[in-house]
């Protein structure tokens, strides 16, 4: 995979509310960041700043893949994480 493929994979991660219902905007949005010598993909609330789920990797690409693999079901209205 190239950088654009990883970006598209990250972009495909859904936003959700605290009950894991998919929402179009606001709610918990996936964020990619480097902290404490690890890359993280975390679902962070846009208003409160708290974290719903966090997946780590040694590289940004690994964190994105780990987050994507950890979503086990995506329906029209909700997501379920491992």
C-alpha positions in Angstrom: 0.0 0.0 0.0 1.2 3.5 -0.6 0.6 6.7 1.4 -2.6 7.6 -0.4 -4.1 4.1 0.3 -3.4 4.5 4.0 -5.0 8.0 3.9 -8.1 6.6 2.3 -8.2 3.8 4.8 -8.0 6.3 7.6 -10.6 8.5 5.9 -13.0 5.5 5.8 -13.1 5.2 9.6 -16.5 6.4 10.7 -17.5 9.0 13.3 -19.7 7.7 16.1 -21.6 8.8 19.2 -20.9 7.4 22.7 -23.2 4.4 21.9 -21.2 3.7 18.7 -24.0 4.9 16.4 -22.5 6.2 13.2 -23.0 10.0 12.8 -22.0 12.2 9.9 -20.2 14.9 11.9 -19.3 15.8 15.5 -19.4 13.0 18.0 -16.3 10.9 18.3 -14.0 11.3 15.3 -10.9 9.2 14.5 -7.7 11.1 15.1 -4.2 10.1 14.2 -1.4 11.4 16.4 2.1 10.6 17.9 2.3 10.4 21.7 4.7 8.7 24.1 6.8 7.1 21.3 3.7 5.4 19.7 1.3 6.3 16.9 -2.4 6.4 18.0 -5.7 6.3 16.2 -8.2 7.4 18.8 -11.9 8.2 18.6 -12.0 11.6 20.4 -15.1 13.6 21.1 -15.2 16.8 19.2 -16.8 18.8 22.1 -15.6 17.2 25.3 -12.2 15.8 24.2 -12.5 12.4 25.9 -11.5 9.2 24.1 -13.8 6.4 23.3 -11.3 3.9 21.7 -7.5 4.0 21.1 -5.4 1.8 18.9 -1.6 2.0 18.7 1.1 1.2 16.3 4.9 1.7 15.7 4.1 3.7 12.6 1.1 5.8 11.4 0.3 3.1 8.9 0.3 0.3 11.5 -2.0 2.3 13.8 -4.4 3.0 11.0 -4.5 -0.7 10.0 -4.9 -1.8 13.7 -7.9 0.6 14.1 -9.5 -0.6 10.8 -9.0 -4.3 11.7 -10.5 -3.7 15.1 -13.9 -2.5 13.7 -15.6 -5.9 13.4 -19.1 -4.8 12.2 -20.2 -1.7 10.4 -23.9 -1.5 9.7 -25.9 1.4 8.3 -26.3 2.9 11.8 -23.6 1.6 14.1 -20.1 0.1 14.5 -18.7 -2.5 16.9 -15.1 -2.6 18.1 -13.2 -5.7 19.2 
